[in-house]
Amino acid sequence: MLRQVEGSLAVAETVARCRPQVISAYPISPQTHVVEHLSRLARTGELDHCAYLTVESEFAALSSLVGASAAGSRSYTATSSQGLLFMAEAVFNAAGLGLPIVMTVANRAVGAPINIWNDQGDSIAMRDAGWIQLYAADNQAAADLHVVAFRVAEELSVPVMVCMDGFVLTHAFEEVDVPDQHQVDAVLPPFRPRQLLDPAAPVSIGAMVGPEAYTEVRYLADHALRRALEVLPAAADEIGAVLGRPVPSLVQAHGCRGAGTVVVVMGSVLGTLSEVVDERVARGVRVGALGITCFRPFPASAVRAALCDADEVIVLERSLAAGEDGPLTADVARALAGTRARVRTVVAGLGGRPVTGTALHGLLDRAEGGRLGARTFLDLDRTVIDRELRRSAAQEVAP
């Protein structure tokens, strides 16, 4: 049933209905509301048969789940920003061990300088760690994708991050139909671990692997991750049939068919962009939007199919890749290799700067007028930049 609810609460209730057996929690804004609400559900007994761990750091949060998952427990945590980077070693360990942990990442900028607002630099920094990465465009998707995440993680024995824009989604109140317990139970069977630490049958997990076998271990981990491109759409379709609504899986196309210009995005900006596209289409402009739900593994075939009519592809990067155009741009460009499409990068929304409809209209006006370069910063204050560059240049030549 639809009800007005905060995004973090909708996610927490959905996670609880996935029946996690171990939750580890360490607070960092803007994910704190998720684990706070889960703690209330555990304290009141609504979330039963679950060990709720309050740990001393983000590194401990994920490290404790590595042990819990290896011991056969359905496991969950949440983090943001510096917290995700602090647990980086454990992020790689969980993937390398093939442990189906689910983690919410409330996307937030990474310092320095310190910034608590939204961009996607934190999860993007972990893009090669071996986790499936799913990006929610709204709070309904954020809730539903957690059911998908547990289902796919356990089917493939691969960890999954569900990424939702911090504050923009986590603290926003909107109508969400939170899956009920019967629906979740219908699509998420009890956890049956692929590997299990059992004192009665002792084995080693994560032991030393030398050059003679390490490449094969990494190959098999990559193979399992890539299978998500087949498993994820099937799981989303099945879950969507039970929930009675479409559940996103790989990409979300909005007006792409026949569009000469398509803007590619991840996360909540898809909503604003879709409205801008509709306004321009109503004026007879051939433009579309493509939302990437699954960033890892990257759905190159689905992206290529969605952009087959495009002459101009504008990739909106919500993180800054210093020294290059951007990771999403690189993946989109590879997917479109050999086509006529020109791929351009626009860096936007860093540190919580709003990506407004007005700014997107201006961006598309520039693209239509042929005034968009290979890389553009949306709403960049050139006065500040030019002043600082002049000051730096003066310092370099001073005796």
N, C-alpha and C positions, 0 to 999 in steps of 0.2 A: 504494500500500500504506500502510495506517495505521501511523504510528509516533509515539512520544512526542517532541515537538520544540518548541523555543521559537518563539513567534509570529513574532518578527523573522526567525529563520532560515527559517521556512516561507515568509515573504513574499520574502526574498532569493532563495531557490532558485526560486520561481515566476517572479520578475522575470527571473532569469538565463535561464530556459527560454523567456521571451518574446523572447529574442535582441536585447536593446538594443544599439545601436551606439555610443552615448555615455552614460556615467553621470558625473554630477558629484556630489561628496561634500563636505559640511562637517559636522562632528559637532556635535550638540546633543542632550542627553538629552530624551526617551527613544527617539529614532529611531536612535541611533548604531549599535546592533547590526546594523541592516539594511544600512547602507553598509559597515560593517566586514566583514560576511560576503561581501558582493559583491566587496570588494577582495581577499579571500582567493581567491574563485573566479576572479577575473581574473588574479591572480598565478600560480595553479596551472595556468591554461590551460583550466579547466573552462568558464569564460566567455570564449570566443574572439571574435575580430573585434570587439572592443569597446574604445573609448578610455575609460579610467577617469581622470577628472580630479579631482585634489585642489586645491580652490580656497581663496581667502582669506576668504570670507564666504558667508552664505546668499544675499545679493544676487548675488554672482558665480556661485553655483551655478546659479541659474535663468537669469541673463543669458547664461551660456555655452550653456545649452540652447536659448535663443531662437535663437542663431546656428546651433547644431548642427542643430536641427530645420528651420530655414529652408534649410539646406544639404542636407537630404534624409536625415537620420539619425534612426532611432528613438531617443528620448531619455527619460531617467529620472533623478529625484532623490528625496530624502526630506528632511523637516524637521519642526520642532515649534515651537509657542509663539512666543517672540520672534523665532526664525529665520524663521518664515512672515511675520511682520509686517515684518521687515527687508527681505524680498524683495517687499514689496507692489507696488512700481512695476513690477517684472518680472512679477508675477502678472497684473496688468491688461494688460501688453504682450503676454504670451503668448496671452491670450484674444482681445485685439483683433486680433492678427495671424492668428488661426485656426491656431495651431500645436498639433499633437496630442501634447503632452508629458504624461507620466504622472508623478504625484508622490504618494508616500506621506506622509500627515500623521499622525504619532504624537501624538494629541491631548494637549495639556498646557495648564494654566492660564497666563494671561498676567498679568504683573506690571504695576504694583506693587500689593501687595508681591510679592517674588519667591516663586514656588511652582513646584516641579518636577513636581508630581503632576497627575493627570488631571482635566480637564474639557474642554469642547468650545469654549471661548471663542476659540481661535485660528482654527480653520477657519470658525466662524460669522462671525467678523469679515470674512472674505473671501467671504461668501456671494453678494455682488452683483458679483463680479469677472468673471464670465462663464465659470467652470469648472463642469463637471459635478462634483458632490460625492456620493460614495458612502460610506456608513457601515457598517462591519462589526460584526455582533453577536457574532462569535466568530472564532477564528483560522482555522477552515476557510473561513469567508466571506471573511476578509481575504486569504487566498491566492487563492481562486477569483476574487475581484473584480478582482485585478490582470490576469488574463487578459481579463476582460470590459472592463476599462479600456482596455487597448491596442487591443482590437478596435473598441470604440465610438469612441475618440478618433480613430483613423485613418479609420474609415468616415465620420465627420462632420467631421473636421479641427477638433476642439475639444479643449482640454486637460481632463484628468480628475484630480481628487484622490481617492485612496482613504484614508479616514480610519479609524483604528483607535485605540482608547483606549490612551493611554500607560501603560506598566507593567502595567495590568490585562490587556491582550492582548499587547503587545510583549514583555514579559518572562515571560509565563506559559507553562508547559509543559503541553501537552495533546496528545491524539491528533489528528493532521492527516494527511490523504491529499494530499500535495503532488502536483500534476499532473506527469506525466512528460513528457519531451521530445516523444514521438510524439503525445500528446494535445494538447499546446499547438500543435504544428506543424499538426495537423489543423484547428484552428479559427482560427489566427492566420496569415494569409498574409504574405509579405514586405512590408515597408513601401513603399508607393508614394505619395510626397508629392503633395498637391494643388498646392502652389506650391513652387518650387525656385529657389534662387539659383545661377545657372550663369554663369560668366564668358563662355561662348560665346554666351549669349543674355541679356545684362544687363537686369535690371529693378530697380525700387525696391520695397522692402517696408517698410511702416510710415512712408511719407513723410507730409508735412504734408497734412491734409485740412481745407478751409475749411467755413464754414457751409452752402455750397451742396450739400455731399455728405455731411457728417458724420452726419446723421440716417439717411441710407440705409445707410451703413456699419454703424452700430450696429444698425439694424433687421435687417440680414442676419446679423450675429453672433448676435442673439437668436433669429432663425429657426433657425439651425443648432443652437443649444443646445436649443431646445424639441423638435427632432426626436428627441432622445434618449429622450423618453417613448415613442416607437414603436420605435426601433432597439434600445434597451437590453433590453427584455423578449425580443425575438426573439433577440438575441445570447446572452443568459443561457440561454434554452431550448436553443439549439444547443450551447452549451458544456456545459451540464448533461447533455445526451444523450451527449456524448462522454466526459465524466468519470464518468457513471453515478450522478449524484446531483443533487438540485435546487440551482441556483445562484440566490441572491437577486437581484432586479432593482429593483423599485420599492418594494414594501411587503411585510412579513411579518405576516400576521394569525394570531393565536393565540386561538381561542375567541371571536372577535368576533361570529359569527352568533348572534343571539338575546340578546346581552349587553346589559343595560341600562346598565352602566357599563364604559367602555373606557379604559385608560391608554395614552397614545401616547408612545413613547420613540425615541431613536436611540442605537445603540451597544450595548456589552456588557451594560448593565443589563437588556436584553430577556431574558437568560437567567434572572436572578433573578426578574424580574417574571413570567415564564411559569410558574415553579414556584409562585409565590404565587397566580396565577390558578388553576392546577390544584388547589391545596389548597382554595381557596374554592369552586370549582365542585363539588368533591367534597362540600361541605357544603350544596350547593343554592343557592349565590349566583350570580346572573347577572352575570358579570364577564369581561372579555376584555383582551387586550393587542394593540397594533398597533405593530410596529417599522417605522420609516421607513428604508429603505435609500438611496433616491435623494432627497436634500434639494434639490438643484438639478440640473435644473429640478424644481420641486415637482410631484409627481404628484397633483394635486387630485382628478381623477376617481377614481383608485384609492383615495384616502383616503376620499372621500365614499361610495363603494360599500362599503368595509370597515366604515364607521361608521353604516350606514343604520339599524340597529336601536337605536342608543345614545340614551339620554336624557341621560346625563352623560358628558362626555369630559374626562379629566384629562390635560393635557399636561405631561410631565416635561421641564423645561428643564435641560440640563446646562451652561448658561452663563447669565450675568447680563446682561440687556439693560437698562442703567441708564435709568430713566425710562419704561420700558414693560413690558408683561407678558413679552414674549419673542418672538423671530422664529419659532420653531416654532409657538407659540400663534397668532400672527397668520396664518400660512399655513393652519393647521388650521381656524381660525375662518372664513377666507374660503372654504375648501373646503366648509364646512358651512352657509354662508349660506342662509337660508330653511328650514332643517330645525328640528326641535324640540330638537335637542341643545344643552345648556348646556356651554360650554367654560370650563374653569378651568385656571389655571396653578399648577404646583408647581415651584419652583426647588430642585434637589437635586444633591448630589454635587460641589459646587464645590471646587476645589483638592484633589481626591482624597478628600474625605470619603466613606466607604462608604455606598452605598445598599443597606441590608440588607433581607432578607425581613421582619424584625420591623418595620422602619420602614414598609415598603410595606403590611403588614397594618394597621398603625395608621392610615396614610393612608386606606386603603379603609374602615376602620371609621368614620372621621370623615366620609367622603363619604356612606356609607350612613345615618349619623345626621343628615345635613343640617348638619354643623358645619364644612364646608370653604368658605372664602371664595373670592373671585375670584382672589387670588394668595396662595400659601402658601410659606413656606420650610421644607423638610423638616429636622427635627432642629435647629432654630434654638435657640441658647442665649439665652433671653430675659433671663437674669440679666445677662449681659455687655452685651446691647443696651440694657437699661433703665439700667444704671449709666452707660454712655457717653452716652446721651441726656440723662440728668440733669446730667452734668458739662458737656456742651456748652451746655445751657440756662443753667446757672449762669454760664458764661463770657460768654454773650450779654448777660445783664442786669447783669453786674458793672460798677461805675463805672470 
